[in-house]
Amino acid sequence: MDNDKQRNHGRGPSSSNSGDSGRKEKSRKPRGFVFVALLLGVLLAIAGLADPTSGGGAVERNRDTVSQWVAEGRVDPTTMFLVRDTLTFQASLKEAIEGKKKVEVSFATEDAVDDFRRSTIDAYNAKQENAEKIDWRVKQSKTLLWQFLMAVLPWVLFLGILYFLFFRQLRSPGGPGGNILSFGKSRAKLASQESTGVTFADVAGVQEAKSEVTEIVEFLRRPEKFQRLGGRIPRGVMLVGSPGTGKTLLAKAIAGEAEVPFFSICGSDFVEMFVGVGAARVRDLFKQARDSSPCIVFLDEVDAVGRRRGSGLGGGHDEREQTLNAILVEMDGFDSDQGIILIAATNRPDVLDPALLRPGRFDRQITIDLPDVEGREQILKVHSTKVKMDSSVSLHRIARGTPSFSGAELAALINEGAIIAAMKDQDRIFEVDLEEARDKIRYGLQKKSRAMVDEDRLITAYHEAGHALVAHLLPEVEPLHKVSIVPRGMALGVTMQLPERDRYHMSRKQVLGNLQLLYGGRIAEEKFCGDVTSGASNDIERATDLARRMVCEWGMSDEIGPIKYTENEETLFLGREVTKSRDHSEALAVRIDEEVRNVLDESYEAAERIINENSESIERIAMALMERETLTGAQVACLARGEELEPLSDESQTNPATAADRSASDQKVTESSCEKDVPGDATGMNPDVLPAS
């Protein structure tokens, strides 16, 4: 099932509105600054008009000089007025004197001002025969308006700038952080089929989980169908599964199918620095839900807020615990509502508070497992409809070759295959592109450009030849698919296996066979290279872990018996014991260590016998790897029987890595090169020989 389904759809009414508001906010920001600038300019212009005496300065002259200038026409008498509340008189000059356009004269008394203006204006009016006469009465400047503007203007500018630069951003729902003045409001988004673009038809690989949530949708559509028998709607459904299995995708499908309001929110949206904010958001969320009842509330990553109370060093987390308490009360408290269904998703159910998981709150716990081979094929079909794929591609073979892949990884596989095909300028996706995408996702990109000396390549070739031969000869392990010495990711070489079917059990023979397979590389290094290297460190680590599980967890040791002796390690921050606990004595611990060592020694000796008895086959496989870099399982079988491989073509000799990749993607080798093929259509791999814990 796919959890990372990519579609070119909107995010629903709330998301769309959020995006539109974000764009509107961006367009409003420049207009806000322009408005502030215009407001400042207008106020300054008004201030300048209100006080004609402002700006430019004035030349000082005595009374007689100014009177003479008025008579000569050098001063405009219509502009004469007192400066504010002083006894200083100003008038405008028709021509600038000393770079100034005004003349100023001061008086000792108001009577002197009146006498000066009357005599000056009278002399001016006497010369104006036909022009309009000027009233000699004193005109004061507009001091009241000026004083008002000077008192109000700074505050208007300050408040305006403060509003546009601070408060307006805080109150904007599309701004950064949303409306900070309403941080106690819920951040849930209202989703619908138009917003998610996902329905149950897009969900594949988990038929049982889909059928269970389908019941909820049916209950909301036709509640009378269940209520006539006395049934009630479940209050909560917990979706549990590994990352990438499709929990969120299933919730999107519910939103697309349900004909009721669907609120979506993440658990981290409740957690804030201030204690009580999360609880307030929970109350507001359920208030919105009650107003829209019946409805569905989807809480993604519920472990962010539903972790066990009182856990961790030094006690609990007050904010998170108050938020959890609010959720518990809203789900099944005194004022709980019957019309709200809470769907939560988590990949850590072990850390959740027991009060959250009890019936009455989360009535159902739906486990979403990794898809089986049929589920993987269905998921691949869903994603293959969005790309151009060649008709020869077998999705069944790809599904067989991707055990333990989640829905998200399968979606990435199709997308990576399309990218690889596009980089090759192909018009369609071929099976070899999907296989390369699969190997890239699991092991990393091939590092063909890495410069390795022949000595390192030879050590890697013998190491991988040891793994490959043991995998070919032991019937209890998964069939060999491909072996390569082309570096991928952090590995210098890789041996891939193809499971014949999905396995849900691991027998003792299979475990011992896998231990021999893990030691095959180190033994080949020691025998053919004369020394051991650090290249087997991961093999040793995995073998040790597998043997200890045999003895301590799976009861596969006759000496120790079917008793669990593992130590409790995952306790820190989970509300249990802080230190490790052990339920057995020191003497028994010594016996366990001895039994683990015996299991590993026996497996090492068995693998060593296989390598010694087939040393010539190891030589042939290693030399073929040095020449071709990659061999299929069928080619390894040919070399193990002493047969020769077909010679490389000219193109293969020029680019052996490319030819090896092509040969690895073939369904089977030709009859002339090998008579026996690997079981089934070997086109997959087993990324890990360890069983699922």
Secondary structure, DSSP 4 states (H G I P E B T S, - for coil): --SS---S---HHHHHHHHHHHHHHHHHHHHHHHHHHHHHHHHHHHHHHH-TT-SS--EE--HHHHHHHHHHTSEEEEEEEE-TTSSEEEEEEEEEETTEEEEEEE-SSHHHHHHHHHHHHHHHHHH-SSSPPPP-S--B--HHHHHHHHHHHHHHHHHHHHIIIIIHHHH-TTSTTS-GGGTTS---EEE-HHHH---GGG--S-HHHHHHHHHHHHHHH-HHHHHTTT----SEEEEEE-TTSSHHHHHHHHHHH-SS-EEEEEGGGG--SSTTHHHHHHHHHHHHHHHT-SEEEEEESGGGT-BPTT-STTS--HHHHHHHHHHHHHHHSTT--TTEEEEEEES-GGGB-HHHHSTTTS-EEEEEPPP-HHHHHHHHHHHHTTS-B-TT--HHHHHHT-TT--HHHHHHHHHHHHHHHHHTT-SSB-HHHHHHHHHHHHH--B-TT----HHHHHHHHHHHHHHHHHHHH-TTSPPEEEEE-S-BTTBS-EEEE--SS------HHHHHHHHHHHHHHHHHHHHHHSS--GGGHHHHHHHHHHHHHHHHTS---TTT-S-----B-TTTTTTS-SS-B--S-HHHHHHHHHHHHHHHHHHHHHHHHHHHHTHHHHHHHHHHHHHHSEEEHHHHHHHHTTPPPPPPPHHHHH-HHHHHHHHHTSSS--TTT-S---SS-----BS-SSPP-
